[in-house]
Amino acid sequence: MAVEITDANFEEVVLKSEVPVVVDFWAAWCGPCKMLGPIIDKMHGDYDGKAIIGKVDVDQNPGVSAKFGVRNIPTVLFIKGGEVADKSVGAVPESQLTSKLDALLA
């Protein structure tokens, strides 16, 4: 399972991370989010030790969602060195997400 990221732990888990972080903004009622969820969980295993793969429930954590201007979900942010390096909006294929993350790891 991907790391649960909240308003409370966002700075510690994401902004202070020494490895790239993939943050999936989602909600339980969001159909496309349910399609993306298993991909995010798989990436968590595939990139263990190389990147942090996490999820933010937008209903439970409005602060982080507002800070990054997340208006559509699912939105996946790719963060490196505390800065947004890339993003993806909507249900996209696993290959699109992994290629964006691989570019940050190169």
Secondary structure in CASP SS format (residue, H / E / C, confidence):
PFRMAT SS
TARGET T0000
AUTHOR 0000-0000-0000
METHOD secondary structure of the structure
MODEL  1
M C 1.00
A C 1.00
V E 1.00
E E 1.00
I C 1.00
T C 1.00
D C 1.00
A C 1.00
N C 1.00
F H 1.00
E H 1.00
E H 1.00
V H 1.00
V H 1.00
L H 1.00
K C 1.00
S C 1.00
E C 1.00
V C 1.00
P C 1.00
V E 1.00
V E 1.00
V E 1.00
D E 1.00
F E 1.00
W E 1.00
A C 1.00
A C 1.00
W C 1.00
C C 1.00
G H 1.00
P H 1.00
C H 1.00
K H 1.00
M H 1.00
L H 1.00
G H 1.00
P H 1.00
I H 1.00
I H 1.00
D H 1.00
K H 1.00
M H 1.00
H H 1.00
G H 1.00
D H 1.00
Y C 1.00
D C 1.00
G C 1.00
K C 1.00
A C 1.00
I E 1.00
I E 1.00
G E 1.00
K E 1.00
V E 1.00
D E 1.00
V C 1.00
D C 1.00
Q C 1.00
N C 1.00
P H 1.00
G H 1.00
V H 1.00
S H 1.00
A H 1.00
K H 1.00
F C 1.00
G C 1.00
V C 1.00
R C 1.00
N C 1.00
I C 1.00
P C 1.00
T E 1.00
V E 1.00
L E 1.00
F E 1.00
I E 1.00
K E 1.00
G C 1.00
G C 1.00
E E 1.00
V E 1.00
A E 1.00
D E 1.00
K E 1.00
S E 1.00
V E 1.00
G C 1.00
A C 1.00
V C 1.00
P C 1.00
E H 1.00
S H 1.00
Q H 1.00
L H 1.00
T H 1.00
S H 1.00
K H 1.00
L H 1.00
D H 1.00
A H 1.00
L H 1.00
L H 1.00
A C 1.00
END
